[in-house]
Amino acid sequence: MTSNDDILRALGRVEGRLTGIEEHVSLLRNEVSDEKENAHESRSVIHRRLDEQGKQINLLDKSVEINAGVDAQVRDQLKSIKETVQKNHESVQPTLEEWKRLKALGYGISGLIAFAGLTIGGMVAYASDGAVAWLRHWLKIN
């Protein structure tokens, strides 16, 4: 049989192993608690980022809605301006056609006046020799 010393030695080894196991468990607990804290911080950072992304997406959605409203207003205004310009063009078109006709008539009249001036100038130049001779004869200048 085993003696008390052997039993006490065995109990001492078991106690030593239990102390070692307790130390390892304590270290594991510390590491796990550190891991938990790190995981908690990491998750809180992720949640903050997700919240920021949600806010940014919300702001983008609002700006898109505002821009869509502004685009619709601009389109409506452009449509009304286009209609107004078309109406004005239709109402002014006969006057423009009349102006073009008068302008062409003015060019024709200017051409006739220029032609008449050239003709009279040519006639004066042609008749100037005879007129000078007649004027000298009339004034009796030799």
Secondary structure as UniProt FT lines:
FT   HELIX           4..139
//
